[in-house]
Amino acid sequence: MRPLYSHLVHTLPPLFSILLDPRPASAQDDHVPRCYYPDGTLASNDYACRLNTTESFCCTTNVTCLDNKICQVLAPTQYEYNRGTCTDKTWTSDECPKFCQAQSPSYGSGVIRPVY
């Protein structure tokens, strides 16, 4: 699985633009895609993985977006691969991950548990 990109690296340019932007923070956030859990709850720590599309699947910080819509955790945890969130609040877009929605509608979901 090839990573789309790592949020650790790609969140730096927006951070610098916020620091240099004289507008209030509330005005700056208007152009940032928001991410939602399957039940429509806002996932405030998640970021869109595909910035050049209308809708996108999302992953949280310090996680790599894979092109199969799975989020790869960079630190050792119980689950190393997770189902993230989506910029489409209704989850009807084809860009939203279509797996593990019923099991955890209001939070992320572990997809693969590694055996050590």
N, C-alpha and C positions, 0 to 999 in steps of 0.2 A: 504494500500500500504506500503510495507516494503522498507525502504531506502537501496540502495546498499551501500552507504557510504556518508559521508559528506566531501566535499572538504576542509572545514575549518580545519578538523583534519588531513586528509590524504595528504595535500600538505606540511606538515612540514618535513617529511623525505627527499623529493627531495630538499627542501630548504637547509637543512643541507649538503646534498651531493654536492650542488653547491658551498656552502661556503668553503668546504674542498677540492674541486676538483681544481687542479692547471691548468687545461686546460683553454684556453680562452672561454668566454661565448658562442661564435658562435659554437665552437666544442662541448660544453656540450649540446646544444639544438638539435643536430642531432638525438638523440635517443628519444626525447619527441614527442609523437604523436601530430600533429596539427589538429585543428578542423575547419570546414568550414560550412558556411551557404549554403542553397540549391542552390544558384546561383554560388557557388564556391569561394565566398569572404572569406578570412581568418578571423576567429573569434579569435582574439589574446588573449582575456581574458578567453577563454573556455578551459576546461580540459577533457580528455577522462574519462568516467565513468567506463569502464571496461579495466583494464590495461593488462589483460592476454589473450586478444583476438586480432586477426588481425585488425579488425575494431570495432569501438565503437561509441555509441552516446555520446554527450558531454554536460556539463552544465558549467555555469560560476562560479566564486568564490562565497563563502558564500551561496551556493545552494546545496541541497541534491539531488542526482541522485536516482530516483525511478526505480524499476525493470520493469515498464511498459513504459520506455523511456520518462518519464516526469520529468522535473526539478522542485523541490519544493523550492520556495523562502523562506528563513528563516526570513526575515524582512517583516513587513506589507507593501504591495504595491498594485497597482491597480489589478494585477494578482498574485495570489499565486502559480499557477502552469503554467509552460511554456514549449513550445517545444524548445529544445536546438539545438545543431548543431551536426555534424558528422565528424569522422576522414576520411571518404571516400569523397573526393572532388567532386565526381560525384553523390553521394547520391544513388547509385545503390545497396549498401550493405543492407542486411536484418537488420543489426544493426542500421541503420539510422531511425529516427522517420518518419513515412510515413504520418503524418497528418500536416495540416496547413503550407504546403510548398508554395503553390501558393499565399497565403495571405501575406506572409512576406518572400520573397526569400533572402533578403540581411540583415536580422536581426532576432532575436528571436521572438517568437510569444506567446502571452498569450493564454492559453487554457481554464482555468476555472477562472471566476471572482466571488469571494465570495460576498455574500450579507450579510451585517451587519445590 
